[in-house]
Amino acid sequence: MDETSEVIRQRREKARALSDQNIELYPNDFKVSHTIDAVWEFIRQRTGAEQGTAVFAMAGRIMALRSFGKATFIHFRDYTGQLQAYIKRDEIGKEQYALFKQFDVGDFIGITGNVFQTRTGEWTLLAKEIRLLCKAIRPLPEKFHGLRDPEKRYRQRYLDLVMNPNVRDIFIKRARIIEAFRYFLSERGFLEVETPMMQPIPGGAEATPFKTFHDALGMELFLRIAPELYLKRLVIGGFDRVFEVNRSFRNEGISTQHNPEFTMLEFYQAYATYEDLMSLTEEMFRFVTKRVLGKTHFTYQGNTIDMSGPWRRLTLKDALRELGGIEPSMWNDRRCLLDLARSKGVEIRKARRVGKILTKLFDVLVEPQLIEPTFVVGYPVEISPLARRSSSDPNMTERFELVIGGREIANGFSELNDPVDQKSRFLDQVVNREAGDQEAHYMDEDYVMALEYGMPSTAGEGVGIDRFVKLLVDAASIREVILFPQLRKAGH
């Protein structure tokens, strides 16, 4: 029998013994008056006399125990922080102290008492009463050599959150980042909406969707790859400014940069262009960074990133030429591009479309070099089927990608609102799909019909929330900022 199994056996015996003493193992009648954070705030604001007489009823998980016979020091933690408590037999009585001695690290307790400072100056709760609120049968990982393996951390995120305070901080910060985005857009007249996650036709991006089947309707449905086409339907319906913080799904590989289920912010503004959105985006990202970090610069993977602006703007052609060594004369030469990719060690799986080859070369050769916030503008129509054509070059679109820290963080463009052009581009995508490109768009006749009712000039953008969180918390892997990332089955 291994050590953990023996501890579990002992704890189950303790649980039975407590139950035999008519001690509830999982009561629900303890009332909390203060969180740990609230007690720390009380200590900071009150005088010594007030500190010593105030009574606090608190609850949390025991994280450490140091017993000295008739007295024990514990550290316990709630969702706001950690505090030391002093449990003394002469204070709580022999019977209650004997009961307390059967508690273990990991158990949840309710504790009532006053605060005082020990001789070493540590603020401590002197227990007047202590109760068991939940008996933990399995032991927590050993403090110093416990939960470090990434695979186990992701599979047992609940233990990761218990044992690694920095992980808790990441997800608290993530929540504040999303809250800041919502605040920024709401203050500027954007309406938050919800659109379908199950769609009869997946659209809004080039990606392979997940499929499901609805029995009552007798029809195949797809998990959305993006909310774009539904949000633009709302613009057609008269909501000039809309946004959605949404979960989207793409049936793609799993890596430090990709998770098949991810969070995006998408927003659309009528009577605006992609130029307007670049200005808005710069202001928005700067606002969120300052609100969450208290400053507009931060360090990501050893690089200092300054969000204060103004941000660099670079055409895709110039980026490919200056940073990737791809001259404009090579753009339409598929064989030349494939040879270049091969010489650079870039694997091209979908080589039918020149635009796909160019974007893959950009992703591998150029994007990692763009550390400071950079808008890359001007993308071919071929790879931008929902974007408005450029008035100066009909082969290009009014589109940008925002790259920070060597990764695309956002993608935006002036929207295509010409139903004839949109249908033609959908038909081109259908041809690509029939030729084997499973990421190409489907034909969406209903969306084309919606455009025929008229959509005002509009600009829209999608922001990768997970990727932006990864930047602000300096995480190398996207799995560090998703509470429950997708994983292979254990043992595979």
DRENDO-1510 file (C-alpha; in Angstrom, 1 decimal, always signed):
<recs>
REC; n; res; u; v; w
REC; 1; MET; +0.0; +0.0; +0.0 .
REC; 2; ASP; +1.4; +3.4; -1.0 .
REC; 3; GLU; +1.7; +6.3; +1.4 .
REC; 4; THR; -1.3; +8.2; +0.0 .
REC; 5; SER; -3.5; +5.1; +0.2 .
REC; 6; GLU; -2.5; +4.7; +3.9 .
REC; 7; VAL; -3.4; +8.4; +4.6 .
REC; 8; ILE; -6.8; +8.0; +2.9 .
REC; 9; ARG; -7.4; +4.9; +5.0 .
REC; 10; GLN; -6.5; +6.7; +8.2 .
REC; 11; ARG; -8.7; +9.7; +7.3 .
REC; 12; ARG; -11.7; +7.5; +6.5 .
REC; 13; GLU; -11.2; +5.9; +10.0 .
REC; 14; LYS; -11.2; +9.4; +11.5 .
REC; 15; ALA; -14.3; +10.3; +9.6 .
REC; 16; ARG; -16.1; +7.2; +11.0 .
REC; 17; ALA; -14.9; +7.9; +14.5 .
REC; 18; LEU; -16.2; +11.5; +14.3 .
REC; 19; SER; -19.5; +10.3; +12.9 .
REC; 20; ASP; -19.7; +7.8; +15.8 .
REC; 21; GLN; -19.4; +10.8; +18.1 .
REC; 22; ASN; -22.4; +12.4; +16.4 .
REC; 23; ILE; -20.2; +15.0; +14.8 .
REC; 24; GLU; -21.6; +16.2; +11.5 .
REC; 25; LEU; -18.9; +15.8; +8.8 .
REC; 26; TYR; -20.6; +18.1; +6.4 .
REC; 27; PRO; -22.8; +20.6; +8.2 .
REC; 28; ASN; -24.3; +23.7; +6.5 .
REC; 29; ASP; -25.4; +25.9; +9.3 .
REC; 30; PHE; -22.2; +27.9; +10.1 .
REC; 31; LYS; -22.7; +31.6; +9.4 .
REC; 32; VAL; -19.6; +33.6; +8.2 .
REC; 33; SER; -19.4; +37.2; +9.3 .
REC; 34; HIS; -16.1; +38.2; +7.8 .
REC; 35; THR; -13.7; +37.0; +5.0 .
REC; 36; ILE; -10.0; +37.0; +5.7 .
REC; 37; ASP; -9.5; +40.0; +3.4 .
REC; 38; ALA; -12.2; +41.9; +5.5 .
REC; 39; VAL; -10.3; +41.1; +8.7 .
REC; 40; TRP; -7.0; +42.4; +7.3 .
REC; 41; GLU; -8.8; +45.6; +6.3 .
REC; 42; PHE; -10.3; +45.8; +9.8 .
REC; 43; ILE; -6.8; +45.5; +11.3 .
REC; 44; ARG; -5.4; +48.2; +9.1 .
REC; 45; GLN; -8.2; +50.7; +10.0 .
REC; 46; ARG; -8.8; +50.1; +13.8 .
REC; 47; THR; -6.8; +50.8; +16.9 .
REC; 48; GLY; -5.3; +48.2; +19.2 .
REC; 49; ALA; -8.2; +48.2; +21.7 .
REC; 50; GLU; -10.8; +47.8; +18.9 .
REC; 51; GLN; -8.8; +45.0; +17.3 .
REC; 52; GLY; -8.7; +43.0; +20.4 .
REC; 53; THR; -12.4; +43.1; +21.3 .
REC; 54; ALA; -14.0; +42.5; +17.9 .
REC; 55; VAL; -15.3; +39.0; +17.2 .
REC; 56; PHE; -15.0; +37.4; +13.8 .
REC; 57; ALA; -16.8; +34.3; +12.5 .
REC; 58; MET; -14.7; +32.9; +9.6 .
REC; 59; ALA; -14.4; +29.8; +7.5 .
REC; 60; GLY; -11.8; +28.3; +5.3 .
REC; 61; ARG; -9.5; +25.3; +4.5 .
REC; 62; ILE; -6.7; +24.3; +6.8 .
REC; 63; MET; -3.4; +24.7; +4.9 .
REC; 64; ALA; -0.9; +24.0; +7.7 .
REC; 65; LEU; -0.8; +22.7; +11.3 .
REC; 66; ARG; +1.8; +23.1; +14.0 .
REC; 67; SER; +0.9; +21.5; +17.3 .
REC; 68; PHE; +2.6; +22.1; +20.6 .
REC; 69; GLY; +0.6; +19.8; +22.9 .
REC; 70; LYS; -2.1; +22.0; +24.5 .
REC; 71; ALA; -2.0; +24.6; +21.7 .
REC; 72; THR; -1.8; +24.6; +17.9 .
REC; 73; PHE; -1.1; +27.1; +15.2 .
REC; 74; ILE; -2.9; +26.7; +11.9 .
REC; 75; HIS; -3.0; +28.6; +8.7 .
REC; 76; PHE; -6.4; +28.6; +7.0 .
REC; 77; ARG; -7.4; +30.1; +3.7 .
REC; 78; ASP; -10.6; +31.4; +2.1 .
REC; 79; TYR; -11.1; +32.8; -1.4 .
REC; 80; THR; -9.8; +36.2; -0.3 .
REC; 81; GLY; -6.5; +35.2; +1.4 .
REC; 82; GLN; -4.8; +33.4; +4.3 .
REC; 83; LEU; -4.6; +34.0; +8.0 .
REC; 84; GLN; -3.0; +32.3; +11.0 .
REC; 85; ALA; -5.1; +31.1; +13.9 .
REC; 86; TYR; -4.2; +30.0; +17.4 .
REC; 87; ILE; -6.2; +27.2; +18.9 .
REC; 88; LYS; -5.5; +26.8; +22.6 .
REC; 89; ARG; -7.1; +24.2; +24.9 .
REC; 90; ASP; -7.6; +26.6; +27.7 .
REC; 91; GLU; -9.6; +28.9; +25.4 .
REC; 92; ILE; -11.9; +26.4; +23.7 .
REC; 93; GLY; -12.1; +23.7; +26.4 .
REC; 94; LYS; -10.8; +20.2; +26.6 .
REC; 95; GLU; -13.7; +18.5; +24.8 .
REC; 96; GLN; -13.6; +20.9; +21.8 .
REC; 97; TYR; -9.8; +20.8; +21.7 .
REC; 98; ALA; -9.8; +17.0; +21.6 .
REC; 99; LEU; -12.2; +17.1; +18.8 .
REC; 100; PHE; -10.0; +19.6; +16.9 .
REC; 101; LYS; -7.0; +17.3; +17.3 .
REC; 102; GLN; -8.8; +15.0; +14.9 .
REC; 103; PHE; -8.9; +17.6; +12.1 .
REC; 104; ASP; -6.4; +17.4; +9.2 .
REC; 105; VAL; -4.8; +19.7; +6.7 .
REC; 106; GLY; -7.3; +20.1; +3.9 .
REC; 107; ASP; -10.4; +20.1; +6.2 .
REC; 108; PHE; -12.7; +23.0; +6.1 .
REC; 109; ILE; -13.4; +24.7; +9.5 .
REC; 110; GLY; -15.5; +27.4; +11.0 .
REC; 111; ILE; -13.6; +29.5; +13.5 .
REC; 112; THR; -14.8; +32.3; +15.8 .
REC; 113; GLY; -12.5; +34.6; +17.8 .
REC; 114; ASN; -10.5; +37.8; +18.2 .
REC; 115; VAL; -7.3; +39.0; +16.5 .
REC; 116; PHE; -4.0; +39.7; +18.3 .
REC; 117; GLN; -0.4; +40.0; +17.4 .
REC; 118; THR; +2.1; +37.2; +18.4 .
REC; 119; ARG; +5.5; +38.0; +19.9 .
REC; 120; THR; +6.9; +37.9; +16.4 .
REC; 121; GLY; +4.4; +40.5; +15.2 .
REC; 122; GLU; +2.1; +38.2; +13.2 .
REC; 123; TRP; -1.6; +38.9; +13.2 .
REC; 124; THR; -3.4; +35.9; +14.4 .
REC; 125; LEU; -7.0; +34.8; +15.2 .
REC; 126; LEU; -7.4; +33.6; +18.8 .
REC; 127; ALA; -10.0; +30.9; +18.5 .
REC; 128; LYS; -12.9; +30.9; +21.0 .
REC; 129; GLU; -14.8; +28.3; +19.1 .
REC; 130; ILE; -13.9; +25.9; +16.2 .
REC; 131; ARG; -16.1; +23.6; +14.2 .
REC; 132; LEU; -15.6; +21.0; +11.4 .
REC; 133; LEU; -17.4; +22.1; +8.2 .
REC; 134; CYS; -16.1; +19.5; +5.8 .
REC; 135; LYS; -13.9; +16.5; +6.3 .
REC; 136; ALA; -11.3; +16.0; +3.5 .
REC; 137; ILE; -10.7; +12.4; +2.8 .
REC; 138; ARG; -7.8; +12.8; +0.4 .
REC; 139; PRO; -4.7; +14.6; +1.4 .
REC; 140; LEU; -3.5; +17.7; -0.4 .
REC; 141; PRO; -0.3; +17.5; -2.3 .
REC; 142; GLU; +2.9; +17.9; -0.3 .
REC; 143; LYS; +3.5; +21.7; +0.0 .
REC; 144; PHE; +7.0; +22.0; -1.5 .
REC; 145; HIS; +7.1; +19.1; -3.9 .
REC; 146; GLY; +3.4; +18.7; -4.7 .
REC; 147; LEU; +1.5; +19.9; -7.7 .
REC; 148; ARG; +4.1; +20.9; -10.3 .
REC; 149; ASP; +3.5; +18.6; -13.3 .
REC; 150; PRO; +1.6; +20.6; -15.8 .
REC; 151; GLU; -0.5; +17.7; -17.1 .
REC; 152; LYS; -1.7; +16.9; -13.5 .
REC; 153; ARG; -2.3; +20.6; -12.7 .
REC; 154; TYR; -4.6; +21.0; -15.7 .
REC; 155; ARG; -6.5; +17.7; -15.0 .
REC; 156; GLN; -6.9; +18.5; -11.3 .
REC; 157; ARG; -7.3; +22.3; -11.6 .
REC; 158; TYR; -9.1; +22.4; -8.3 .
REC; 159; LEU; -5.9; +21.2; -6.6 .
REC; 160; ASP; -3.8; +23.6; -8.6 .
REC; 161; LEU; -6.0; +26.4; -7.3 .
REC; 162; VAL; -5.6; +25.2; -3.7 .
REC; 163; MET; -1.9; +24.7; -3.8 .
REC; 164; ASN; -0.6; +27.5; -6.1 .
REC; 165; PRO; -1.8; +31.0; -5.1 .
REC; 166; ASN; -0.3; +32.4; -8.3 .
REC; 167; VAL; -2.7; +30.3; -10.4 .
REC; 168; ARG; -5.6; +31.8; -8.4 .
REC; 169; ASP; -4.3; +35.2; -9.2 .
REC; 170; ILE; -4.2; +34.5; -12.9 .
REC; 171; PHE; -7.9; +33.6; -13.0 .
REC; 172; ILE; -8.8; +36.6; -10.8 .
REC; 173; LYS; -6.9; +38.8; -13.2 .
REC; 174; ARG; -8.6; +37.1; -16.2 .
REC; 175; ALA; -12.0; +37.9; -14.7 .
REC; 176; ARG; -11.0; +41.6; -14.3 .
REC; 177; ILE; -9.7; +41.8; -17.9 .
REC; 178; ILE; -13.0; +40.6; -19.3 .
REC; 179; GLU; -14.9; +42.9; -16.9 .
REC; 180; ALA; -12.7; +45.8; -18.2 .
REC; 181; PHE; -13.5; +45.1; -21.8 .
REC; 182; ARG; -17.2; +45.0; -21.0 .
REC; 183; TYR; -17.0; +48.3; -19.1 .
REC; 184; PHE; -15.1; +50.0; -21.9 .
REC; 185; LEU; -17.5; +49.0; -24.7 .
REC; 186; SER; -20.7; +49.5; -22.6 .
REC; 187; GLU; -19.5; +53.1; -21.7 .
REC; 188; ARG; -19.3; +53.8; -25.5 .
REC; 189; GLY; -22.8; +52.7; -26.3 .
REC; 190; PHE; -22.2; +49.1; -27.2 .
REC; 191; LEU; -25.0; +46.6; -26.3 .
REC; 192; GLU; -23.9; +43.2; -25.0 .
REC; 193; VAL; -25.8; +40.4; -26.7 .
REC; 194; GLU; -25.9; +36.6; -27.0 .
REC; 195; THR; -26.0; +34.7; -30.2 .
REC; 196; PRO; -26.4; +30.9; -30.9 .
REC; 197; MET; -23.6; +28.5; -30.1 .
REC; 198; MET; -25.3; +25.8; -32.1 .
REC; 199; GLN; -25.7; +26.9; -35.7 .
REC; 200; PRO; -27.1; +25.2; -38.9 .
REC; 201; ILE; -24.3; +26.8; -40.9 .
REC; 202; PRO; -20.9; +27.6; -39.3 .
REC; 203; GLY; -19.5; +30.9; -40.5 .
REC; 204; GLY; -17.4; +33.9; -39.6 .
REC; 205; ALA; -14.0; +32.3; -39.9 .
REC; 206; GLU; -12.1; +29.7; -41.9 .
REC; 207; ALA; -11.9; +26.7; -39.5 .
REC; 208; THR; -13.1; +23.1; -39.2 .
REC; 209; PRO; -16.3; +23.0; -37.0 .
REC; 210; PHE; -17.4; +20.4; -34.5 .
REC; 211; LYS; -20.6; +18.7; -35.5 .
REC; 212; THR; -23.6; +17.5; -33.5 .
REC; 213; PHE; -27.2; +16.4; -34.2 .
REC; 214; HIS; -30.5; +17.6; -32.8 .
REC; 215; ASP; -32.9; +14.7; -32.5 .
REC; 216; ALA; -36.1; +16.7; -32.2 .
REC; 217; LEU; -35.3; +18.9; -35.2 .
REC; 218; GLY; -33.8; +16.0; -37.1 .
REC; 219; MET; -30.9; +18.1; -38.3 .
REC; 220; GLU; -27.2; +18.4; -38.2 .
REC; 221; LEU; -25.9; +21.4; -36.2 .
REC; 222; PHE; -22.4; +22.9; -35.7 .
REC; 223; LEU; -20.7; +24.4; -32.7 .
REC; 224; ARG; -19.9; +28.0; -33.7 .
REC; 225; ILE; -16.5; +28.9; -34.9 .
REC; 226; ALA; -17.3; +32.6; -34.6 .
REC; 227; PRO; -20.4; +34.7; -33.8 .
REC; 228; GLU; -19.7; +37.1; -36.7 .
REC; 229; LEU; -22.6; +36.5; -39.1 .
REC; 230; TYR; -25.2; +36.6; -36.3 .
REC; 231; LEU; -23.8; +39.8; -34.8 .
REC; 232; LYS; -23.9; +41.4; -38.3 .
REC; 233; ARG; -27.5; +40.3; -38.6 .
REC; 234; LEU; -28.2; +42.4; -35.5 .
REC; 235; VAL; -26.5; +45.4; -37.1 .
REC; 236; ILE; -28.9; +44.9; -40.0 .
REC; 237; GLY; -31.7; +44.8; -37.5 .
REC; 238; GLY; -30.8; +48.2; -36.1 .
REC; 239; PHE; -28.4; +47.6; -33.3 .
REC; 240; ASP; -25.6; +49.9; -34.5 .
REC; 241; ARG; -23.1; +48.9; -31.7 .
REC; 242; VAL; -23.1; +45.3; -30.4 .
REC; 243; PHE; -20.6; +43.0; -28.7 .
REC; 244; GLU; -20.4; +39.5; -27.3 .
REC; 245; VAL; -18.0; +37.8; -25.0 .
REC; 246; ASN; -18.4; +34.4; -26.5 .
REC; 247; ARG; -17.2; +30.8; -26.4 .
REC; 248; SER; -16.2; +29.5; -29.8 .
REC; 249; PHE; -15.1; +26.1; -31.0 .
REC; 250; ARG; -12.7; +24.9; -33.7 .
REC; 251; ASN; -11.8; +21.3; -34.4 .
REC; 252; GLU; -8.1; +22.0; -34.6 .
REC; 253; GLY; -4.9; +20.8; -32.9 .
REC; 254; ILE; -4.0; +21.3; -29.2 .
REC; 255; SER; -0.9; +23.2; -28.4 .
REC; 256; THR; +0.5; +25.9; -26.1 .
REC; 257; GLN; -1.1; +28.4; -28.4 .
REC; 258; HIS; -4.4; +26.7; -29.3 .
REC; 259; ASN; -7.4; +25.1; -27.5 .
REC; 260; PRO; -10.4; +23.8; -29.4 .
REC; 261; GLU; -12.7; +25.7; -27.0 .
REC; 262; PHE; -11.7; +29.4; -26.5 .
REC; 263; THR; -13.1; +32.8; -25.6 .
REC; 264; MET; -13.4; +35.7; -28.0 .
REC; 265; LEU; -14.7; +39.2; -27.7 .
REC; 266; GLU; -16.4; +40.3; -30.9 .
REC; 267; PHE; -17.8; +43.8; -31.5 .
REC; 268; TYR; -19.4; +45.7; -34.4 .
REC; 269; GLN; -19.9; +49.4; -35.0 .
REC; 270; ALA; -22.1; +50.8; -37.8 .
REC; 271; TYR; -20.8; +53.9; -39.7 .
REC; 272; ALA; -17.2; +53.0; -38.9 .
REC; 273; THR; -14.2; +51.8; -40.9 .
REC; 274; TYR; -11.3; +49.6; -40.0 .
REC; 275; GLU; -9.3; +52.8; -39.5 .
REC; 276; ASP; -11.8; +53.8; -36.8 .
REC; 277; LEU; -11.5; +50.4; -35.1 .
REC; 278; MET; -7.7; +50.6; -35.0 .
REC; 279; SER; -8.0; +53.8; -33.1 .
REC; 280; LEU; -10.7; +52.4; -30.8 .
REC; 281; THR; -8.6; +49.2; -30.3 .
REC; 282; GLU; -5.5; +51.1; -29.2 .
REC; 283; GLU; -7.5; +53.1; -26.7 .
REC; 284; MET; -9.4; +50.0; -25.5 .
REC; 285; PHE; -6.3; +47.8; -24.9 .
REC; 286; ARG; -4.5; +50.6; -23.2 .
REC; 287; PHE; -7.5; +51.2; -20.9 .
REC; 288; VAL; -7.8; +47.5; -20.0 .
REC; 289; THR; -4.1; +47.1; -19.3 .
REC; 290; LYS; -4.0; +50.2; -17.1 .
REC; 291; ARG; -7.2; +49.2; -15.3 .
REC; 292; VAL; -5.9; +45.6; -14.5 .
REC; 293; LEU; -2.2; +46.2; -14.0 .
REC; 294; GLY; -2.2; +49.9; -12.9 .
REC; 295; LYS; +0.3; +50.7; -15.7 .
REC; 296; THR; +0.5; +50.6; -19.5 .
REC; 297; HIS; +3.7; +48.5; -19.8 .
REC; 298; PHE; +4.5; +44.9; -18.7 .
REC; 299; THR; +7.0; +42.1; -19.3 .
REC; 300; TYR; +6.1; +39.2; -21.4 .
REC; 301; GLN; +8.5; +36.3; -21.7 .
REC; 302; GLY; +11.5; +38.6; -21.1 .
REC; 303; ASN; +10.3; +41.4; -23.4 .
REC; 304; THR; +9.0; +44.7; -22.2 .
REC; 305; ILE; +5.8; +45.7; -24.0 .
REC; 306; ASP; +4.6; +49.3; -23.9 .
REC; 307; MET; +0.9; +49.8; -24.6 .
REC; 308; SER; +1.0; +53.6; -24.3 .
REC; 309; GLY; +1.2; +54.1; -28.1 .
REC; 310; PRO; +1.1; +55.3; -30.7 .
REC; 311; TRP; +1.2; +51.8; -32.2 .
REC; 312; ARG; +3.1; +50.8; -35.3 .
REC; 313; ARG; +1.2; +50.3; -38.5 .
REC; 314; LEU; +2.7; +48.0; -41.2 .
REC; 315; THR; +1.3; +46.7; -44.4 .
REC; 316; LEU; +1.3; +42.9; -44.9 .
REC; 317; LYS; +3.5; +43.4; -48.1 .
REC; 318; ASP; +6.0; +45.5; -46.2 .
REC; 319; ALA; +6.0; +43.0; -43.3 .
REC; 320; LEU; +6.6; +40.0; -45.6 .
REC; 321; ARG; +9.4; +41.9; -47.5 .
REC; 322; GLU; +11.2; +43.5; -44.5 .
REC; 323; LEU; +10.9; +40.7; -42.0 .
REC; 324; GLY; +10.2; +37.6; -44.0 .
REC; 325; GLY; +12.3; +38.2; -47.1 .
REC; 326; ILE; +9.4; +37.7; -49.4 .
REC; 327; GLU; +9.3; +40.2; -52.3 .
REC; 328; PRO; +6.0; +41.4; -53.7 .
REC; 329; SER; +7.0; +39.9; -57.1 .
REC; 330; MET; +6.7; +36.4; -55.4 .
REC; 331; TRP; +3.2; +36.9; -54.1 .
REC; 332; ASN; +1.4; +35.3; -57.0 .
REC; 333; ASP; +4.0; +32.7; -57.8 .
REC; 334; ARG; +2.7; +29.6; -55.9 .
REC; 335; ARG; +5.7; +27.4; -56.8 .
REC; 336; CYS; +8.2; +30.1; -55.7 .
REC; 337; LEU; +6.4; +30.5; -52.4 .
REC; 338; LEU; +6.4; +26.8; -51.8 .
REC; 339; ASP; +10.1; +26.5; -52.5 .
REC; 340; LEU; +10.7; +29.4; -50.1 .
REC; 341; ALA; +8.6; +27.7; -47.4 .
REC; 342; ARG; +10.6; +24.5; -47.9 .
REC; 343; SER; +13.9; +26.3; -47.7 .
REC; 344; LYS; +12.8; +28.0; -44.4 .
REC; 345; GLY; +11.5; +24.7; -42.9 .
REC; 346; VAL; +7.8; +26.0; -43.0 .
REC; 347; GLU; +5.3; +23.1; -43.4 .
REC; 348; ILE; +2.5; +24.0; -45.9 .
REC; 349; ARG; -0.3; +21.5; -45.6 .
REC; 350; LYS; -2.9; +23.5; -47.6 .
REC; 351; ALA; -1.0; +24.6; -50.7 .
REC; 352; ARG; -3.9; +25.2; -53.1 .
REC; 353; ARG; -4.4; +28.9; -52.4 .
REC; 354; VAL; -1.6; +31.4; -52.6 .
REC; 355; GLY; -3.2; +33.5; -49.9 .
REC; 356; LYS; -3.0; +30.6; -47.5 .
REC; 357; ILE; +0.7; +30.1; -48.2 .
REC; 358; LEU; +1.4; +33.7; -47.7 .
REC; 359; THR; -0.4; +33.8; -44.3 .
REC; 360; LYS; +1.3; +30.7; -43.2 .
REC; 361; LEU; +4.7; +32.2; -44.1 .
REC; 362; PHE; +3.7; +35.4; -42.2 .
REC; 363; ASP; +2.7; +33.4; -39.1 .
REC; 364; VAL; +6.0; +31.5; -39.0 .
REC; 365; LEU; +8.5; +34.0; -40.3 .
REC; 366; VAL; +7.2; +37.4; -39.4 .
REC; 367; GLU; +4.7; +37.3; -36.6 .
REC; 368; PRO; +7.1; +36.1; -33.9 .
REC; 369; GLN; +9.3; +39.2; -34.6 .
REC; 370; LEU; +6.5; +41.7; -33.8 .
REC; 371; ILE; +6.8; +42.1; -30.1 .
REC; 372; GLU; +5.5; +45.7; -29.6 .
REC; 373; PRO; +1.9; +46.3; -30.5 .
REC; 374; THR; +1.7; +46.4; -34.3 .
REC; 375; PHE; -1.3; +46.7; -36.7 .
REC; 376; VAL; -0.6; +44.7; -39.9 .
REC; 377; VAL; -2.9; +46.0; -42.6 .
REC; 378; GLY; -4.0; +45.1; -46.1 .
REC; 379; TYR; -4.9; +41.4; -46.7 .
REC; 380; PRO; -5.8; +39.8; -50.0 .
REC; 381; VAL; -9.5; +39.3; -50.9 .
REC; 382; GLU; -8.8; +35.6; -51.3 .
REC; 383; ILE; -8.2; +35.1; -47.6 .
REC; 384; SER; -10.7; +37.7; -46.4 .
REC; 385; PRO; -14.1; +36.6; -47.7 .
REC; 386; LEU; -16.1; +38.8; -45.3 .
REC; 387; ALA; -14.1; +42.0; -45.6 .
REC; 388; ARG; -14.7; +45.0; -47.7 .
REC; 389; ARG; -12.5; +45.5; -50.8 .
REC; 390; SER; -10.0; +48.3; -50.7 .
REC; 391; SER; -11.1; +51.3; -52.8 .
REC; 392; SER; -7.4; +51.7; -54.0 .
REC; 393; ASP; -6.8; +48.0; -54.8 .
REC; 394; PRO; -9.7; +45.7; -55.5 .
REC; 395; ASN; -7.6; +42.6; -54.9 .
REC; 396; MET; -7.0; +43.7; -51.3 .
REC; 397; THR; -9.3; +44.3; -48.3 .
REC; 398; GLU; -9.6; +46.9; -45.6 .
REC; 399; ARG; -8.4; +44.5; -42.9 .
REC; 400; PHE; -5.9; +44.5; -40.0 .
REC; 401; GLU; -4.5; +42.1; -37.6 .
REC; 402; LEU; -3.1; +43.2; -34.3 .
REC; 403; VAL; +0.1; +41.4; -33.2 .
REC; 404; ILE; +1.5; +41.8; -29.7 .
REC; 405; GLY; +4.2; +39.7; -28.1 .
REC; 406; GLY; +4.7; +37.8; -31.4 .
REC; 407; ARG; +1.1; +36.5; -31.6 .
REC; 408; GLU; -2.0; +37.7; -33.3 .
REC; 409; ILE; -4.4; +39.1; -30.7 .
REC; 410; ALA; -7.1; +40.7; -32.7 .
REC; 411; ASN; -8.5; +40.7; -36.3 .
REC; 412; GLY; -10.7; +43.4; -37.7 .
REC; 413; PHE; -12.0; +44.9; -40.9 .
REC; 414; SER; -14.5; +47.1; -42.7 .
REC; 415; GLU; -17.3; +44.7; -43.3 .
REC; 416; LEU; -18.5; +43.6; -46.7 .
REC; 417; ASN; -22.1; +44.8; -47.1 .
REC; 418; ASP; -22.6; +44.3; -50.8 .
REC; 419; PRO; -24.8; +41.1; -51.1 .
REC; 420; VAL; -23.7; +40.4; -54.7 .
REC; 421; ASP; -20.0; +40.5; -53.9 .
REC; 422; GLN; -20.7; +38.5; -50.7 .
REC; 423; LYS; -22.5; +35.7; -52.6 .
REC; 424; SER; -19.7; +35.6; -55.2 .
REC; 425; ARG; -17.1; +35.2; -52.4 .
REC; 426; PHE; -19.1; +32.5; -50.7 .
REC; 427; LEU; -19.3; +30.6; -54.0 .
REC; 428; ASP; -15.5; +30.8; -54.3 .
REC; 429; GLN; -15.3; +29.4; -50.9 .
REC; 430; VAL; -17.6; +26.5; -51.9 .
REC; 431; VAL; -15.3; +25.7; -54.7 .
REC; 432; ASN; -12.4; +25.6; -52.3 .
REC; 433; ARG; -14.3; +23.3; -50.0 .
REC; 434; GLU; -15.3; +21.0; -52.8 .
REC; 435; ALA; -11.6; +20.9; -53.7 .
REC; 436; GLY; -10.7; +19.6; -50.2 .
REC; 437; ASP; -10.3; +22.7; -48.0 .
REC; 438; GLN; -12.4; +21.8; -45.0 .
REC; 439; GLU; -11.8; +25.2; -43.4 .
REC; 440; ALA; -13.4; +27.1; -46.3 .
REC; 441; HIS; -16.7; +28.9; -45.6 .
REC; 442; TYR; -20.0; +27.3; -46.3 .
REC; 443; MET; -22.6; +29.1; -48.5 .
REC; 444; ASP; -25.0; +31.0; -46.2 .
REC; 445; GLU; -28.0; +32.0; -48.3 .
REC; 446; ASP; -29.8; +33.4; -45.3 .
REC; 447; TYR; -27.0; +35.8; -44.5 .
REC; 448; VAL; -26.9; +37.0; -48.1 .
REC; 449; MET; -30.6; +37.5; -48.0 .
REC; 450; ALA; -30.2; +39.6; -44.7 .
REC; 451; LEU; -27.6; +41.7; -46.5 .
REC; 452; GLU; -30.1; +42.3; -49.3 .
REC; 453; TYR; -32.3; +44.1; -46.7 .
REC; 454; GLY; -29.4; +46.5; -46.2 .
REC; 455; MET; -26.5; +46.7; -43.7 .
REC; 456; PRO; -25.0; +50.2; -43.2 .
REC; 457; SER; -21.2; +50.6; -43.5 .
REC; 458; THR; -19.8; +48.7; -40.5 .
REC; 459; ALA; -16.5; +47.7; -39.0 .
REC; 460; GLY; -16.1; +44.6; -36.8 .
REC; 461; GLU; -13.3; +43.0; -34.8 .
REC; 462; GLY; -12.6; +39.8; -32.9 .
REC; 463; VAL; -10.2; +39.8; -29.9 .
REC; 464; GLY; -8.6; +36.6; -28.6 .
REC; 465; ILE; -9.3; +36.9; -24.8 .
REC; 466; ASP; -7.2; +33.9; -23.9 .
REC; 467; ARG; -4.2; +35.2; -25.8 .
REC; 468; PHE; -4.5; +38.7; -24.3 .
REC; 469; VAL; -4.8; +37.3; -20.8 .
REC; 470; LYS; -1.7; +35.2; -21.5 .
REC; 471; LEU; +0.2; +38.4; -22.3 .
REC; 472; LEU; -0.9; +40.3; -19.2 .
REC; 473; VAL; -0.1; +37.4; -16.8 .
REC; 474; ASP; +3.2; +36.4; -18.6 .
REC; 475; ALA; +2.1; +32.8; -19.4 .
REC; 476; ALA; +4.0; +30.8; -22.0 .
REC; 477; SER; +1.1; +28.4; -22.6 .
REC; 478; ILE; -2.6; +29.2; -23.3 .
REC; 479; ARG; -3.5; +26.3; -21.0 .
REC; 480; GLU; -2.3; +28.4; -18.0 .
REC; 481; VAL; -5.1; +30.9; -18.6 .
REC; 482; ILE; -8.0; +28.5; -19.3 .
REC; 483; LEU; -9.4; +26.9; -16.2 .
REC; 484; PHE; -10.1; +23.5; -17.8 .
REC; 485; PRO; -8.2; +23.1; -21.1 .
REC; 486; GLN; -8.9; +20.2; -23.3 .
REC; 487; LEU; -6.6; +17.2; -22.7 .
REC; 488; ARG; -6.1; +13.8; -24.1 .
REC; 489; LYS; -7.6; +10.9; -22.1 .
REC; 490; ALA; -5.3; +10.0; -19.2 .
REC; 491; GLY; -2.8; +7.4; -20.2 .
REC; 492; HIS; -2.9; +8.3; -23.9 .
</recs>
